[in-house]
Amino acid sequence: MKVFGLAPDGSDIRDLEAAIGQQPVSSARSSRADVRNPILALPAAKRISQCPPEARRLLADLLYDIHLDARQRANDCWTRHKAPMALYWKAVSVYAGHLYRVVRP
């Protein structure tokens, strides 16, 4: 069991991992763009750059508005103890934000 980097006997978990031949696990998030924004891995995400900048700007504005609205709805649901709806709106907000970042000119 790993608790704050300590093995059950209190030794450092890296010593335990080295003893059994495992590589230490990095807790740092990936800095690759396609990992942080999974929309970038889609084929259409690459084609969107061929659209006219004005059309992309309009679509980006709409997606950003959806992102902000969904984030506010998630916060409102959370304060009213409506966790399932808060989760739904949070997911909508995150994906709208990912799409916004792909579409913006």
C-alpha positions as CSV (number, residue, x, y, z in Angstrom):
1,M,0.0,0.0,0.0
2,K,1.4,3.4,-1.0
3,V,0.7,6.3,1.4
4,F,2.5,9.5,0.8
5,G,5.4,7.7,-0.8
6,L,5.9,5.3,2.1
7,A,5.6,1.5,1.9
8,P,3.6,-0.3,4.7
9,D,6.8,-0.8,6.7
10,G,7.5,2.9,6.6
11,S,10.4,2.7,4.1
12,D,10.4,5.0,1.0
13,I,8.3,3.5,-1.8
14,R,11.1,4.1,-4.3
15,D,13.3,1.7,-2.4
16,L,10.6,-0.9,-2.4
17,E,10.0,-0.5,-6.2
18,A,13.7,-0.7,-6.9
19,A,13.9,-3.9,-4.8
20,I,11.2,-5.6,-6.8
21,G,12.5,-4.3,-10.2
22,Q,9.8,-1.8,-11.0
23,Q,10.3,1.6,-12.4
24,P,9.2,4.5,-10.1
25,V,5.8,5.9,-11.1
26,S,5.8,9.5,-12.2
27,S,2.9,11.5,-10.9
28,A,3.5,14.4,-13.3
29,R,0.9,14.9,-16.0
30,S,1.9,14.5,-19.6
31,S,2.9,17.7,-21.4
32,R,1.8,16.3,-24.8
33,A,-1.0,18.3,-26.3
34,D,-3.0,15.3,-27.5
35,V,-3.0,13.8,-24.0
36,R,-4.1,17.0,-22.4
37,N,-6.7,17.7,-25.1
38,P,-8.0,14.4,-26.6
39,I,-9.9,16.3,-29.3
40,L,-6.6,17.0,-31.0
41,A,-6.2,13.3,-31.8
42,L,-9.4,13.3,-34.0
43,P,-8.9,13.6,-37.8
44,A,-11.4,16.4,-38.1
45,A,-9.4,18.5,-35.6
46,K,-6.6,18.7,-38.2
47,R,-9.0,19.6,-41.0
48,I,-10.6,22.4,-39.0
49,S,-7.6,24.6,-39.6
50,Q,-8.5,24.8,-43.3
51,C,-11.7,26.7,-42.5
52,P,-11.9,30.4,-43.0
53,P,-10.7,32.3,-39.9
54,E,-14.0,34.2,-39.6
55,A,-16.0,31.0,-39.5
56,R,-13.6,29.5,-36.9
57,R,-13.9,32.7,-34.8
58,L,-17.7,32.5,-34.7
59,L,-17.6,28.8,-33.8
60,A,-15.0,29.5,-31.2
61,D,-17.1,32.2,-29.6
62,L,-20.1,29.8,-29.5
63,L,-18.0,27.1,-27.9
64,Y,-16.5,29.4,-25.3
65,D,-20.0,30.6,-24.4
66,I,-21.1,27.0,-24.0
67,H,-18.0,26.3,-21.8
68,L,-18.8,29.3,-19.5
69,D,-22.5,28.5,-19.3
70,A,-21.9,24.8,-18.5
71,R,-19.3,25.6,-15.9
72,Q,-21.8,27.9,-14.2
73,R,-24.5,25.3,-14.3
74,A,-22.1,22.7,-12.8
75,N,-21.3,25.1,-10.0
76,D,-25.0,25.8,-9.4
77,C,-25.9,22.1,-9.4
78,W,-23.0,21.4,-7.0
79,T,-24.2,24.0,-4.5
80,R,-27.7,22.5,-4.6
81,H,-26.3,19.0,-3.9
82,K,-27.2,17.7,-7.4
83,A,-23.9,15.8,-7.9
84,P,-25.0,13.8,-11.0
85,M,-26.1,16.9,-12.9
86,A,-23.0,18.8,-11.7
87,L,-20.9,16.0,-13.2
88,Y,-22.8,16.2,-16.5
89,W,-22.4,20.0,-16.8
90,K,-18.7,19.8,-15.8
91,A,-18.1,17.3,-18.6
92,V,-19.9,19.5,-21.1
93,S,-17.8,22.4,-19.9
94,V,-14.5,20.5,-20.3
95,Y,-15.3,19.2,-23.8
96,A,-16.6,22.6,-24.9
97,G,-13.3,24.1,-23.7
98,H,-11.3,21.4,-25.5
99,L,-13.2,22.1,-28.7
100,Y,-12.8,25.9,-28.3
101,R,-9.1,25.5,-28.1
102,V,-9.0,23.4,-31.2
103,V,-11.3,25.8,-33.3
104,R,-10.0,29.2,-32.2
105,P,-8.0,30.9,-35.0
